[in-house]
Amino acid sequence: MSDIAPADAVGIINALIRDGRHQEATDLAVRCDGQWPNLAIFPLLAAQSLASRGQAEPALSACLRAVGKDRLGLESNAFFMALLIHLVPQVHWPQLYDVWRQNFPSAADLDALVAALAEHPQRYDFFGAWSRILLGTEHGTEAVDRFAHCLGPLSEAPPPADAIVAEYSDKAIAYDDDSVHRNSVDGIAPHLTRGLGGQAGQTIIDAGCGTGLAGHHLRPLAKRLIGIDLSPDMVARCRESGLYDTVIEADLIAALNDMPGQAGGIAILGCAYYFPDLAPMLTAARDALVPGGRLMLIDFPAAGAKSVRQTIGGTRRYCRSAETIRDLAAAAGLVVQPPDIVAYFNLPCYLWTFTRPE
Ligand SMILES: C[S@@+](CC[C@H](N)C(=O)[O-])C[C@H]1O[C@@H](n2cnc3c(N)ncnc32)[C@H](O)[C@@H]1O
C-alpha cells in the first residue's frame, strides 16, 4: 500500500462503500489510518462504513477519532451528530455528547469550532443536527443559538398557494409514515393538553392540520374539532382519520376570518414557517377565539434581536426571533406566555401560547 496516494485510497474505500462491501472498506480504512495517522479522512471513512452496517459503537469511536484529528472540520463533526441522531437512542445522547464535548474542553474551543464553520456553505446539516442533539440533551436555549447558523437573510418570496398544494399532493400519501412527522406532534402532546385542555364543550381548530396527526391529541380536548388545510390531498387524509367533525379545504387565514368568536382553542403546528409575516394570522386567530381562548403556535426561532430570517438549507422556512413574536402578539391584542423550546421536524422550535384577553 505504500506506493498508493491517500487520494487514491479514499477513492477505493468510497467505491467499496458504494458497492456495499463494508467489511473490506472498514479494513482498508483502518489500515490507511495506521499508515497516515494524521489524516482524519480514514477514520471518518471507517466510521461511515461501520455505520452503514448499523455498528453504532465502533462507528462512533472511529468518528470521534476523526474529530480528534480535525477538531474544526465540518465532515467529522457533522457525521458524529448524524450518527447520534440516526443510530443512537436519545437516552444515550447526553453521555455521548459529553464525550464529543471533551474534544472541545473550553468554551473558547467551542467558539473556535463555531467560528470555523459559521460561513461554510454546507453548514446547515451540521448546525441543524447539533441543535437537535442539544434539544435532546435539554440545552434548549443553546439549541436555538446553534440553529441561528442555519439561517440567512430573507431572499425569496414565499411559495404561492398552488406550489404548496402541489408539494403536498406528492407528500400526503406517505406523510404519516415518516416518524419525524409523527414524533413532532407526539412530542408536544403534553403541552397541547396543558395549553388547550380543561375547557368543557369547546371548539378547537387545528389550522394547517395536514393529515390530522395532531387530531389524536386534540380530539379528547374538544367537543367540536375543526381542521383547516390548503391541500386537498392532506384534507382527504385528515377526513379519513375520522378524528375531526369538519375539515375545511381553505387558506387558514381566510377560514379563521369566517369563524369569529367560535374557538376555545386554536393550534397552528408546523405551518407558520410558510408565512414571512405572521400579523394577519395572529389577528385572524385572535378574532376566531372566544375571550379567554388560547392559540398554540409552533414557530421556528431566529436567535437574537428582532428579525425574520429564512433557512439556508433543507426545507425553506421563515424563522422569527422571540422579540418579533412578542411585538406581533401585542399588536394583535394577544397576551403571550414565554415560549417552550421543543423539537419539531427534528429542529428547535418555539411553542408559543397566546390568550385572547377576557
Ligand atoms: C408540514 S405540514 C404540517 C401538518 C400538521 N399541522 C402537522 O404538524 O403534522 C404543513 C401543512 O400546512 C398546510 N398549509 C400551508 N400553508 C397553508 C395555508 N395558507 N392555509 C392552510 N394550510 C396551509 C399544508 O398544506 C400542510 O398540510
The ligand as a MOL file (V3000), in Angstrom:
LIG
                    3D

  0  0  0     0  0            999 V3000
M  V30 BEGIN CTAB
M  V30 COUNTS 27 29 0 0 0
M  V30 BEGIN ATOM
M  V30 1 C -45.7330 20.2840 7.3430 0
M  V30 2 S -47.4540 20.1230 7.2630 0 CHG=1
M  V30 3 C -47.9050 20.0480 8.9810 0
M  V30 4 C -49.2430 19.4280 9.1940 0
M  V30 5 C -49.6820 19.2960 10.6410 0
M  V30 6 N -50.0270 20.5690 11.2500 0
M  V30 7 C -48.6220 18.5980 11.4610 0
M  V30 8 O -47.9360 19.2680 12.2440 0
M  V30 9 O -48.4790 17.3730 11.3020 0 CHG=-1
M  V30 10 C -47.9070 21.7770 6.8110 0
M  V30 11 C -49.3660 21.8870 6.3770 0
M  V30 12 O -49.6760 23.2820 6.2810 0
M  V30 13 C -50.5700 23.4310 5.1950 0
M  V30 14 N -50.5820 24.8460 4.7810 0
M  V30 15 C -49.5580 25.5820 4.3010 0
M  V30 16 N -49.9840 26.8410 4.0460 0
M  V30 17 C -51.2940 26.8920 4.3820 0
M  V30 18 C -52.2790 27.9080 4.3580 0
M  V30 19 N -52.0060 29.1520 3.9160 0
M  V30 20 N -53.5270 27.6110 4.7840 0
M  V30 21 C -53.8340 26.3660 5.2150 0
M  V30 22 N -52.9420 25.3570 5.2640 0
M  V30 23 C -51.6780 25.6170 4.8500 0
M  V30 24 C -50.0210 22.4820 4.1500 0
M  V30 25 O -50.9920 22.1740 3.1610 0
M  V30 26 C -49.6340 21.2750 5.0130 0
M  V30 27 O -50.6810 20.3490 5.1050 0
M  V30 END ATOM
M  V30 BEGIN BOND
M  V30 1 1 1 2
M  V30 2 1 2 3
M  V30 3 1 2 10
M  V30 4 1 3 4
M  V30 5 1 4 5
M  V30 6 1 5 6
M  V30 7 1 5 7
M  V30 8 2 7 8
M  V30 9 1 7 9
M  V30 10 1 10 11
M  V30 11 1 11 12
M  V30 12 1 11 26
M  V30 13 1 12 13
M  V30 14 1 13 14
M  V30 15 1 13 24
M  V30 16 1 14 15
M  V30 17 1 14 23
M  V30 18 2 15 16
M  V30 19 1 16 17
M  V30 20 1 17 18
M  V30 21 2 17 23
M  V30 22 1 18 19
M  V30 23 2 18 20
M  V30 24 1 20 21
M  V30 25 2 21 22
M  V30 26 1 22 23
M  V30 27 1 24 25
M  V30 28 1 24 26
M  V30 29 1 26 27
M  V30 END BOND
M  V30 END CTAB
M  END
